[in-house]
Each structure stands twice: as structure tokens, then as C-alpha cells.
Amino acid sequence: MKNFDVIVIGGGIAGVSIAYELSNDRSVCVLEMESALAFHTTGRSAATFLEALGTDQIRALTTGSRAFLENPPSFIESAPLSPLPLIMYAKHGRSAEIEAFNAAVSRWVPNSRLLSADEVIEICPVMKREHVESGFYDPNSMELDVLAIHQGYVRGFRANSGHIEKSARVVDAQRINGRWEIAVASGEKFSADVIVNAAGAWGDDVATHAGIAASGLVPKVRSIFLVNSPQGDATKNLPIVGDIDGAYYFKPEGHQFLCSPMDQTPSEPCDASPDTLEIARAIDELNDATTLNIKSVNSSWGGLRTFAPDENPIVGYDAGAEGFFWMVGQGGYGIQTSPALARLSASLVRGQGAPQDLIDRGVDLDALSPARAGLNR
Ligand SMILES: Cc1cc2nc3c(=O)[nH]c(=O)nc-3n(C[C@H](O)[C@H](O)[C@H](O)COP(=O)(O)OP(=O)(O)OC[C@H]3O[C@@H](n4cnc5c(N)ncnc54)[C@H](O)[C@@H]3O)c2cc1C
């Protein structure tokens, strides 16, 4: 039996970020079922930092992460943020949606503004003028270096003597004499005062292994594909552009465009594949709305965005199981929220409540609680 203060289950961004935070004053072990960290959702993201998107709790956690990402600690070796303005645009007859979106988000992104169709084309000349009625613009949106952030947290964690076990799938957890005893598939055993469930799409499976009621998490497949850009070098200066009705988005990726059909098909937890039908549908619509003239796909992948029914993350100790801490349900925002979510979670694990700066931003522990009414428990 290997003994620690805290066992974190999952080596994606959620797991390594809270593991780093807690390793400042605790002995911490990360158990990851795969032979590599970040193999699942964390390694498959679109790498954007978009403060306008998500629920208000997501927006509070994203804006609360910005200062960390702008001035990262030295264990994050390259700058994690680079400029990538956001345009959400409306097709004809859909401007009311853009106006409602602007009204809902402007307090989170005060430099954002509405755009006329001509302004959308000026900022993003690959959009066809006849296809656009209006837009929303956030000049302060960013691109993320996901690897730099994930590997940085791992580096910081190891520097604090943190321990990582790969190929260690948790299959059972029991509370015995005031501590958790955890078994992994190989038969090895671990014990800890506290378990942090950071298992992403498998969050409810891990709870079930510990004899705790599932929370109603739903993993949803999101596909990404890369295509050539007719713009050459100019591609890199373009914004990320999304359809307000959720048909697709595209963003510059070197000399290519990274595109998504914005699919969200419910799935079991798994090694997700891209949905080729959804990709074909998005290519049709992109060729209608833009001058990308997509003829083939260079590569594609799929990943799982895992949501609670109310789309807020689930963060906090389980009310019915001593020492079992939930940190799941980050949906499509787990990278951009990770610094604030890790800081918040570590503070709650220590029993210290939420950091004041996050409360001031609107982080509400009741809205994140594993005991809230919005969950299927
Ligand atoms: C296509 C796509 C685009 C996205 N774009 C963005 C974006 O632009 N910006 C953004 O912020 N977010 C984005 N996201 C969301 C973001 O990637 C996720 O919210 C985040 O990666 C979730 O991290 P995680 O650590 O919770 O999950 P994961 O990275 O999936 O990590 C969970 C880990 O737990 C492990 N595990 C599961 N069960 C067990 C077990 N029993 N024992 C041991 N280990 C276990 C898994 O192997 C896995 O490694 C996107 C997601 C997708 C799919």
C-alpha cells in the first residue's frame, strides 16, 4: 500500500492543475489509467480562451484565470496566451440572437462590441458578404498553448515531489478507518485521506467505483478537422469565427484552418472518434458561407466535452462520502478555466472556502456544489 495525503484520479488538465496546487503543502499522487497523460479530452481541445462563452460560472472562472495565464509562474516555460479575436456572426434574420448574446456577455468582456456586416468582412475577409447580417466582436479573446500549461503544471507538481502513476486505472475505492483505500487494475493499492475525482468523462464511473451516486454527467463528442487555407501567410492574422446558431466555427492554425461542426452528440466515456457526417455537413456550410473552398480534410479528431445537466462544473466535497472531492463537468472550457478552478478546488479541499477574488467575480459555490438541485442524483 502506497500512502499519500491526497490521491487525484485523472492526469488531464483538471488532475494535474489541482495536484500541483495541493502539492504545495500535501503529499499528492496522480493516478492515470492511460500510459500517457492528457491522452483524452485535454489533448484534443481547440486551444482557445474565450471569456464570452459558457455559463456565468464558466465566465467567472475563465476571467478569473486570465491573470495567471498572462503572468504564469516559471514552471510554465512558454507564454500560454496569444491574441485570437473572436467573431460570432449572424446569418440573415438572426441578428436578434447576436444582440441577445451581446447583452448577456458584455459585462464579462467590456471591450466587446456589435459589428455591422461590412465590419465582419473587414476583420475576416474570408466570410462572404452576402451571407452575413451582423456580428459580435471580442478583441481580447486568446489562443492557448495547452501543452505548455499542462506540462507546466506537471513540472511544478514534480518539483514539489508530487508522484504520478500511469497505467493505473482505479477500479475500487473504499473508506476504511477514516481513509480511502484505492485499488487499481494491476492490483496495486493506494491510500489517502482525500480522493479528488478529476476523471473527466469517467467522473461518474469513478464515483460509482467508490460507492457514490452518479451525478448525471454526459460526455458529448465534438469533432475537429484541419483544412488548407487559401490565404497563405495572411491566415494567422484572422480571428476565430463562429456561427451564432452553432453550425460551425473556424480559426487559423498556422497555414491551415482548424474547423469544427460544433457537434455535441451524447456518448459513453471512450476514446472518441470524429463524426464524419457532421464534418461533411460543416464543409458544405463553410463552402457556402466563406471563400475557404474546402476540397479535402488534412486531418481530424474527436474528443469528449463532459457536461452536468446545468452545464456548470461540479466542484466540492460529496455531502454523503467523507473525503471524496468532485472536480468534473468542465464541458468545453476545462483548459481556459483550469487556473481558477484548480485554485478554487485546492482551497475547498483544504476546507478554506472560495478565494475572495473568485467570489467577487461571481463564483458561487452553491451553483457548483455536488449537492445542487440541477444534478441527476
Ligand atoms: C474538440 C474539443 C475542443 C475543446 N476546446 C476547448 C477550448 O478551446 N478551450 C478550453 O478551455 N477547453 C476546450 N475543450 C474542453 C477541454 O479540453 C476539457 O474541458 C478539459 O480537457 C477536461 O480536462 P479533464 O482533465 O477534466 O479531462 P481529461 O483530459 O479527459 O482527463 C481525465 C483523465 O482521467 C483519466 N481517467 C478516467 N478514469 C480513470 C480511472 N478510473 N482511473 C485513472 N484514471 C482515469 C483519463 O484517462 C483521463 O486522462 C475542448 C474539448 C474538446 C473535446
The ligand as an ORCA input file, in Angstrom:
! r2SCAN-3c Opt
* xyz 0 1
  C     -12.892     19.133    -29.513
  C     -12.759     19.858    -28.195
  C     -12.433     21.210    -28.190
  C     -12.241     21.869    -26.960
  N     -11.829     23.164    -26.984
  C     -11.544     23.788    -25.808
  C     -11.037     25.104    -25.819
  O     -10.830     25.698    -26.884
  N     -10.757     25.703    -24.612
  C     -10.976     25.051    -23.418
  O     -10.729     25.631    -22.366
  N     -11.473     23.799    -23.404
  C     -11.747     23.143    -24.564
  N     -12.246     21.884    -24.553
  C     -12.568     21.281    -23.265
  C     -11.346     20.821    -22.506
  O     -10.473     20.119    -23.379
  C     -11.809     19.941    -21.343
  O     -12.736     20.633    -20.545
  C     -10.643     19.511    -20.453
  O      -9.601     18.963    -21.222
  C     -11.115     18.492    -19.426
  O      -9.993     18.085    -18.699
  P     -10.080     16.888    -17.681
  O      -8.766     16.786    -17.038
  O     -11.294     17.048    -16.852
  O     -10.393     15.604    -18.615
  P      -9.388     14.642    -19.378
  O      -8.349     15.366    -20.101
  O     -10.220     13.689    -20.191
  O      -8.678     13.865    -18.193
  C      -9.353     12.889    -17.413
  C      -8.383     11.764    -17.210
  O      -8.905     10.832    -16.279
  C      -8.411      9.562    -16.640
  N      -9.243      8.539    -16.012
  C     -10.552      8.283    -16.245
  N     -10.981      7.263    -15.470
  C      -9.917      6.864    -14.736
  C      -9.735      5.838    -13.760
  N     -10.743      5.006    -13.403
  N      -8.512      5.685    -13.196
  C      -7.471      6.522    -13.546
  N      -7.605      7.492    -14.495
  C      -8.815      7.672    -15.058
  C      -8.495      9.572    -18.160
  O      -7.666      8.610    -18.757
  C      -8.090     10.999    -18.483
  O      -6.716     11.103    -18.786
  C     -12.437     21.181    -25.736
  C     -12.786     19.831    -25.762
  C     -12.937     19.166    -26.972
  C     -13.265     17.707    -26.973
*
